[in-house]
Amino acid sequence: MTLPNLFSIAPTLDFGKAFLNGLDQRFGHLPPEQFARIEILVNTRRTQRRLRDLFDQGPARLLPRIRLVTDLGQDAAFHDLPPPASALRRQLELSTLVGELLRQDPTLAPRENRFALAESLGALFSEMHGEGVDPDQIVSLDVEDESGHWKRALRFITLVQHYFDETRPDPDPEARQRLVVERLADQWANTPPDHPVIVAGSTGSRGTTARLMQAVARLSNGFVVLPGVDPHLPHAVWDRMTAMDGGEDHPQYRFKALAETLDMHPADIPPWVDTAAPEQARSELVSLALRPAPVTDHWITEGPKLAALDKATKGLTLLEAPSPRAEAGAIAIAMRHAVEQGKTVALVTPDRTLTRQVTSAMERWDILPDDSAGTPLHLSPPGRFLRHTAALLANRPTPEALLTLLKHPLCHSGARRGPHVLNTTALELKLRRHGPAFPGPQDLRDWAAAGKPPSPERQDWAHWLAALLPTHDPNRQLPLKDWVSWHRSLSEQLAAGPDGTKAGDLWEKKAGREALRMITALQEDADAAGEMTATDYEVLIGQYLSGGEVREADQSHPDVLIWGTLEARVQSADVVILGGLNEGTWPAVPTPDPWLNRAMRRAAGLLLPERRIGLSAHDFQIAACAPEVIISRAIRDNEAETVASRWVSRLLNLLGGLKATGGPEALADMRARGSRLLHAAATLETPEDAQHPAPRPSPRPPATARPRHLSVTQIKTLIRDPYAIYARHVLGLKPLDPLVHSPDAVLRGSLTHDILEAFLPECPDPSDPAAYERLLEIAEGVLARDCPWPAVQRLWLASVERFARQFLEDEIVRQARAAPGNLEKRGETRLDGVDFTLVAKADRLDVTEDGQVWIYDYKTGQAPTKTAQSAYDKQLHLEAAMVERGGFEAVGKARVAGAEYLQLGSEVKTVAADLEAENGDFWERFTRLMQRWATDDLGYTARRANMKVDETGQYDHLARYGEWDETQPPTPEDLT
């Protein structure tokens, strides 16, 4: 009996080099023209490039044909087969159907998930084609014991199964590939090719590829070369490796499944190349560690037979980092060290977050790794810009969203970008200080016209931007083609600027060209989708762009590489780093299938999670057998402790149990090497201790530079933290208002003032039940206008409801003694004997019939206690003194009848300011205080009398707080 032409390359060998060596051993004697007719079929372009690069290294000769398996269908012999459907068009068609399903049954999933569901449904159909699963097998599944969700999902699949029909004018790409392979197999059975055909580097994990490999292996001049076949597994272990015993998650299971279809025992697969494999001790150790679960008892008998554990682990390093950041830093150190030694180094991981962190850490040495996966298009500058403009179509622009777009380097990338940046900065300052929460076209025009004097250039810029801002209508339905055209036009106009005629730099460079290609393809296939809202379009464009990638290999370091696990099968490097080896990352958590559960997939003959885990295990086994390997993981992530990858746990448990042969010592050495990397990374990021810490500042500027006016609320700051007054009024440093106003106490207090300011001028009778309804109506309007968080709007409206009735009851008493007519009034009073003016903005000044004044101040937090008022909180005392001196023009010079804080929070109460407690010389004492501050010898001490040590100030960083604390005396410094 002639055995099939099935061959193996051991995990410890460089697959590419070993394959070429075996090719030379078998076919090197052929004449050049016959050697060139050899057909090599590979499954990835990375393998194709790798083999071509190795051929280019010499010797000079005619190259064989190196083709992708998926390119077979391009041969002229298959001209009668219709071209495959566009994957994008198929997804858009399915998304329309899924959208209708979700409209009829919203309990299945949120509507915004329809594009992801359509993608997963298309992947299911492709998988069915690849595995040769007929739709009838799905339809006939018994789901009587399943939940209603699976019954509905299965019923929907049966309704759209016409997409499975191979006779469609636009068949699924996987369906067409299956037809190509089946036809090739039939042709070769009758008319074998007259040249060698070799399938190299594939594991046969997918049904269509496995069918091709079977057909090639049965040819007399066909060869199948499998990567990373374990030569150390005995027959008995192969025999116990069955799907029923959970063997599919073993790294070698796919080879057994393929060999059995060819009536061959996997242990009998001969080597492709007659070359001694290096690192045999490492290979045996990893092979034993990864034995199938039913035979792990072999560790007891075979473990002690492992020779030279010190040799097997000599090139192994175990890096157990305390956090993902520390892991990335240690990996970067290891890669930098390899570069210094002139070695090639590769990080192998499926964790894209880790690769980005490592790439960022390498920037400190100006080293850009060559990342095989490139940058996801949606994270590239054009991708981000397109997502920003799509969000502009779907949402009312907030200041954050608008400025993010305007500051993007591709916005206004045409002529005269300098004025655009200046105008954007000016607009930012306005939005930070004054809002509004949702700036619209008219807000931009009003802002530009409010300049003193108005700038024609700024007005032109504002009108250009205002004309481009879309009108937000969340219910507008448009065909996808219209959305794409509008989106593209908006993006190009924003990128070009008002003076540009093209799209600026939007479609330039590799990322721009890829983005243009994808947007153009979406326009071409947009007719396959129905109507959708702008929100639907925003979700679609984000998901669509995430499927693209951009590689900037021209700028990368040729010896510093980042590979996915698939690329690592056929690549080699001097140092291999296996990163992110935690459960849930490597192996990854199985992707949830919204259409078929595990039992249904098994019954239908589709792929199970174990198969993907087995492929990941195979990738780990190959990579772990490299000469120098670093096994890396983070003990904790951002939320909790992690669990080491099952393969790492097996390796550690095996070594820890081999006490008689030095396993624990070898494991300790592995950890010690990892600890050195972690220590080096930590040392690199640890700042040096300050040699000369700053003293506690107390600057003493000259009297001429000291502030000549303060507000009544700033007097408290002058008493408690004088340095803040110095920084703000002497240095002129004002804290930048937040761009995104968070729903904090300050905003809540401001909105409460606005609500009452709008309510009281109407002067409703507080005893009238309609007053309560009117107060809530005004509150709802103010919150809708100035609070951009719907959830917070409801919470704060509920807070107004809680204090409204008590406020109105108390208001009856307040209005009985004085009329509320002076709201948010400004005033000022100049002190005698010192060049200083006290200013104030009173929340409310009520005037009695006899001309006396009641002063009120609203507090949404806690009103100051009597102790606080006595020590430093003099706001109402100072306002009362100003009223009595005619400081408020609205009420003139008048006697103060009383002053109260109105606490409108979780607790509603009135706290009176104890004006009588102050002696009659209060104003004189305040005047003497300000005269003292007007001299040259009094310093503005930082954090002079804060209530709490952990209380933070806006200028603590400027004062270098932390290099000193409150126990240190201030250090006066005379300034000139």
Protein Blocks (a to p, Z undefined) as FASTA:
>chain_A
ZZdddddddfkbcfklmmmmmmmmmmmmpcfklmmmpccddfbfklmmmmmmmmmnopad
dddddddfklmmmpmklmmpccdddfklmmmmmmmmmmmmmmmmmmlpcfklmmmmmmmm
mmmmmmmmmnopafklmmmpccklpcfklmmmmmmmmmmmmmmpmkbfbdcfklmmmmmm
mmmmmmmmmmccfbdcddehiahlafklmmmmmmmmmpmkbccddehiafkbcfklmmmm
cfklopmmpfklmmmmmmmmnopafklpccfbdcddehklmmmmmmmmmgcfklmmmmmm
mmmmpghkllmmmmpccdddfbfklmmmmmmmmmmmmmmnopacddddfblklmmmmmmm
mmmnopacddfklpafklmmklmmmmmmmmmmmpccdfklmmmmmmpmkgoplghkllmm
mmmmmmmmmmmmnopfbdcfklmmmmmmmpccddfklmmmmmmmmmmpccddfkbccdfk
lmmmmmmmmmmmmmnommbcbeojmlgcjklmmmmmmmmmmmmmmmmpccddfklmmmmm
mmmmmmpccddfklpcfkbccddfklmmmgccfbdcdehiaghilccdddddfkbcfklm
mmnopacfklmmmmmmmmmmmmmmpmbdcddddfbdfkbccdddfklmmmmmmmmmmmmn
ommmmmmmmmmmmmmmmmmmmmmmmccddfbdcddddddddfklpcfbdcfklmmmmmmm
mmlmmmmmmnopacdddfbdcddfklmmmmmmmmmmmmmmnopafklmklmmmmmmmmmm
mmmmmmccfklmmmmmmmmmmmmmmmmmmmmmmmmmoccfbghiacddddehiacddddd
dfbacddfkopacdddddfbdcddfklmmmmmmmlmmmmmmmmnopamknopaddfbdcd
dddbfbdcdddddfklpcfklmmmmmmmmmmmmpmkbccdehklgfbfklccfklmmnop
ojacfkbccdddddZZ
